[in-house]
Amino acid sequence: MKNLYVGNLPHSTTEAELRNLFEAHGAVEKITLVTDRDTGRSRGFGFVEMTNASEADKAIATLNGTDLGGRTLTINEAKPKAERPRGGGHRFGGGGGRGRDDYRGHPRQPREPRW
């Protein structure tokens, strides 16, 4: 069993189209198209699990760099998802630390009253 990453897919690609493309090279166990959690729209990549490792290698060699729907496919062996720490840590970088009168190194000029 070998899991293949298929990248740069047209957003309109269906599981059936992907299955047909890969079944020409060997038995396909499972197709997974990755979609956006919020919109449900395809994110342009997916995974193909093939039963036989040598057939999967042939599929990579044959299909990588080929054209599907006007886009050049990127196909390689999928790497296991790295464990990401849950919670804690800083998610977003932040600036801050500047005082009220510190505007990019120049003190703020007092304004004239509006009345």
PADREN-574303 format. One line per 3 residues: number of its first residue (from 1); their letters; for each residue y, x, z of C-alpha. Coordinates in nm, 4 decimals, m for minus. Layout:
<recs>
NUM> a> Y X Z ~ ...
</recs>
This chain:
<recs>
1> mkn> 0.0000 0.0000 0.0000 ~ 0.3389 0.1386 m0.1000 ~ 0.6820 m0.0152 m0.0470
4> lyv> 0.9405 0.0512 m0.3187 ~ 1.3180 0.0204 m0.2961 ~ 1.4780 m0.1399 m0.6030
7> gnl> 1.8552 m0.0943 m0.6178 ~ 2.1430 m0.1931 m0.8459 ~ 1.9836 m0.5265 m0.9335
10> phs> 2.1922 m0.7906 m1.1093 ~ 2.2856 m1.0543 m0.8506 ~ 2.1162 m1.3180 m1.0659
13> tte> 1.7697 m1.1510 m1.0479 ~ 1.4901 m1.3785 m0.9209 ~ 1.1693 m1.2878 m0.7398
16> ael> 0.9712 m1.4005 m1.0451 ~ 1.1648 m1.1656 m1.2768 ~ 1.1080 m0.8721 m1.0426
19> rnl> 0.7395 m0.9581 m1.0048 ~ 0.6936 m0.9725 m1.3855 ~ 0.8685 m0.6378 m1.4244
22> fea> 0.6431 m0.4613 m1.1719 ~ 0.3131 m0.6413 m1.2415 ~ 0.3053 m0.4693 m1.5812
25> hga> 0.2360 m0.1491 m1.3830 ~ m0.0049 m0.2799 m1.1166 ~ m0.0784 m0.5372 m0.8489
28> vek> 0.2259 m0.6598 m0.6565 ~ 0.1661 m0.7678 m0.2973 ~ 0.5138 m0.8888 m0.1966
31> itl> 0.8706 m0.9145 m0.3317 ~ 1.1735 m0.9208 m0.1017 ~ 1.5237 m0.9765 m0.2405
34> vtd> 1.7913 m0.8968 0.0177 ~ 2.0622 m1.1598 0.0520 ~ 2.3896 m1.1739 0.2421
37> rdt> 2.3387 m1.3421 0.5789 ~ 2.6622 m1.5438 0.5557 ~ 2.6826 m1.6432 0.1881
40> grs> 2.3140 m1.6365 0.0880 ~ 2.4135 m1.4431 m0.2269 ~ 2.1988 m1.1524 m0.3455
43> rgf> 2.3169 m0.8113 m0.2230 ~ 2.1866 m0.6396 m0.5383 ~ 1.8768 m0.4728 m0.3992
46> gfv> 1.5279 m0.5552 m0.2840 ~ 1.1808 m0.4264 m0.2070 ~ 0.8516 m0.4457 m0.3944
49> emt> 0.5245 m0.3849 m0.2106 ~ 0.2498 m0.2634 m0.4392 ~ m0.1182 m0.2560 m0.3402
52> nas> m0.2121 0.0713 m0.5095 ~ m0.0065 0.3866 m0.4355 ~ m0.0781 0.5546 m0.7705
55> ead> 0.0280 0.2387 m0.9603 ~ 0.3448 0.2330 m0.7490 ~ 0.4174 0.5964 m0.8421
58> kai> 0.3703 0.5099 m1.2112 ~ 0.6067 0.2119 m1.1736 ~ 0.8716 0.4397 m1.0165
61> atl> 0.8344 0.6957 m1.2960 ~ 0.8504 0.4299 m1.5689 ~ 1.1140 0.1886 m1.4358
64> ngt> 1.3643 0.4152 m1.2543 ~ 1.6784 0.4393 m1.4684 ~ 1.5817 0.1491 m1.6961
67> dlg> 1.8175 m0.1364 m1.7753 ~ 1.7860 m0.4874 m1.6290 ~ 2.0556 m0.7426 m1.7073
70> grt> 2.3037 m0.4719 m1.8030 ~ 2.2504 m0.2648 m1.4862 ~ 2.0622 0.0641 m1.4477
73> lti> 1.7896 0.0252 m1.1856 ~ 1.7390 0.2733 m0.9020 ~ 1.3771 0.2743 m0.7873
76> nea> 1.2187 0.4995 m0.5269 ~ 0.9825 0.4879 m0.2325 ~ 1.1383 0.2887 0.0500
79> kpk> 1.2098 0.4794 0.3677 ~ 1.1327 0.3096 0.6980 ~ 1.4362 0.1457 0.8550
82> aer> 1.5872 0.3755 1.1172 ~ 1.6141 0.2301 1.4639 ~ 1.9743 0.1595 1.5499
85> prg> 2.0826 0.1394 1.9108 ~ 2.1621 m0.2168 2.0146 ~ 2.4824 m0.2877 2.2014
88> ggh> 2.6910 m0.0307 2.3844 ~ 2.8762 0.2410 2.2043 ~ 3.1847 0.1935 1.9933
91> rfg> 3.1449 m0.0181 1.6838 ~ 3.4901 0.0311 1.5417 ~ 3.7117 0.3344 1.5387
94> ggg> 4.0490 0.2789 1.6899 ~ 4.3837 0.4406 1.6994 ~ 4.5991 0.3572 1.9914
97> grg> 4.7298 0.5780 2.2622 ~ 5.0867 0.5668 2.1338 ~ 5.3606 0.4695 2.3687
100> rdd> 5.6052 0.1904 2.3004 ~ 5.8808 0.4258 2.1808 ~ 5.6547 0.6562 1.9841
103> yrg> 5.6568 0.5598 1.6176 ~ 5.4816 0.8336 1.4201 ~ 5.6524 1.1022 1.6186
106> hpr> 6.0037 0.9556 1.5856 ~ 6.1685 0.7774 1.8735 ~ 6.2575 0.4203 1.7920
109> qpr> 6.6232 0.3593 1.7260 ~ 6.7868 0.0952 1.9456 ~ 6.8744 m0.2203 1.7521
112> epr> 7.2013 m0.4006 1.7533 ~ 7.1907 m0.7345 1.9334 ~ 7.1364 m1.0320 1.6997
115> w> 7.4188 m1.2456 1.8398
</recs>
